[in-house]
Amino acid sequence: MGPETLAQVLRPLRALFHAADYPELLVGLEVADDAAVWRITDEVAVIQTLDFFTPVVDDPYLYGAIAAANAMSDVYAMGGEVALALNIAAFPKDLPPEMIAEVLRGGGEKVAEAGGVLAGGHTIDDEEPKYGLAVMGLVHPQRILTKGGARPGDALVLTKPLGVGLVATAAKGDEADPAHLAEAVASMARLNRTAARLLREAGVDALTDITGFALLGHGCEMAEKSGVRLRFDLARLPFVRGAREYADAWLFPAGTCNNETAYKPCVSFAPEIPEEVQQLLYTPETSGGLLAALRPEKVAGLLAACAAAGQECWVVGEVVEGEGVELR
């Protein structure tokens, strides 16, 4: 569902559930962050999220692994750790059971890698496969990370390269180089767990993950919630191999147009940035990296810690006074 439609259909729910009536709801519909957070005690809060989608790759095991990594990413974006997950699955009646088992195995092994437990779920018959997880995470109520804490002067860092959504789209049309697809799949299947831990230890001000609303959409959300302007440097943005090539060929999915329609009023581009690159930055990502804002004096320590842990991390811009998102 596109961001504009999503905002419209959620309005009645926001009117029904007023945050003031639920003091234990620390993050909910009115805040509109990456996941919901409910305080259990002064020491423990529960993070609740879910996500599922149709296949992004042909291999059933990798599909399950990517969908699971994507669903768990919101827990990491809120500063927590995964505790419990449930399968959400819809499969055609004629899909071989062994293929379904591989999807579930891919998801289950990814949950185990995250240190969580997969404890059940729900399946239905459907003509088009769909798979994902409902995920419960845990976080200290005073250590929740949200989109809303970025401050002028902060550096912006990104923990995965961009463009995996476009490479996956190209692959569906048999237009992708197998080496490009393999790199994109490896990125999508990689958990954000290590990156989130290192960002927490560095002491970031704001955090979100880059998924369906693309870098520009999620950047606009961080800018709005924080009351600041995000300034990205195109030359610093990392891309998986093939992404710029497929952008030049205009192999964009429909979600690109949806994101552009919703977020174009929030974004400004330098005149020399070509239109195909602009479209690439509006293209949905699947299981993308974390975008964080932190004080500039903390950047060197974060980069050193990431290098020691084998975790990718790029400084991609800065936070300034103003509003919206700027690409230069």
C-alpha positions, 0 to 999 in steps of 0.5 A: 500500500502506498504511503498516501493511501496508508495515511488515509486508512489509518485516520479512523484508527488514530481517532479510535485509540488516543495515546493519552488513554494508554500510558503504557503505549510508548510508541503507537499510531500517533507517533508512527514509527517503525514498530509499536512499543508497550511498557511492561515494567520500568525495566522492560518494554515489548516491541511489536511488529509484523511484515510479509510480502510476495517472493522477491527471489525464486529460491524458496529458502532465500525468500524465507530468509529475506522476508524474515530478516526484513520483518525483524529489522523494525525491532532493531530500528527501535533499539531492541533485540528479537525475542519471539516470532510467528509465521505469517504465510499464504501459499497456493494449494498446488505448491509442493510441500517441500517448497513451502518447507524451504520457505519456512526453514529459511525464515526459521533459521534467520530467527535463530540467527537473531537469537529469537524463537519461532513459536508458531504462526498462521497459514492460509491458501492463496493464489500468490505466495506471501510470507513474513513474520509477526515479531516481538522484541524487547527493549529497556523503556529508556533506551528506545530509539526512534526517528524523532531524535535527529539534531542539527549538526548530526552526521547521517550514516547508512549500514547497507548499500542501496538499490537491492529493490531495483536489482530484484525487479530487474531479476524478475524480468530476467534483466539482472546479471546473476552476480548482481542478483547474488550481491543483492540477495546477500545484502537483503538476507543480512540481519541488521542485528550487528549494525544496530548493536554498534549504533546503540553502543555509539549513542545515536540520536535517531534511527530507522530502517530503509525499506518500502518507502526508500531512502527518500521516504524514510528520510522524510519521515525522520526529518519530519519527526525530528523537525530538521532537514536531512542533507544527503551527498549523492557521491557518498551514497553506496549502491549494490552493483547493477543498481545504477545500470538498471536505473539507466535502463528505467527498470523501476517498479510501480512502488517507485512512482507511489513513493515519488508521488507521496514524498516529492513535496518533501525532497529537493535535488541539486539540478545536476542529479539526473532523473533516473538517479532521483527515481532510484532513490525513490525505489522501494528497498527490501530488508535495507540497512539502518539510517542513523543520526549521531553527533559528529564526534562519535563518528570515528568511534562508530566507523572503527567499531564497524570495521573491527566487526566487519560491519559496513557503514558509510557517512552519507550526509548531515542534519541541518536546520530546516525541513525535508530532505535535500540531495546534493 
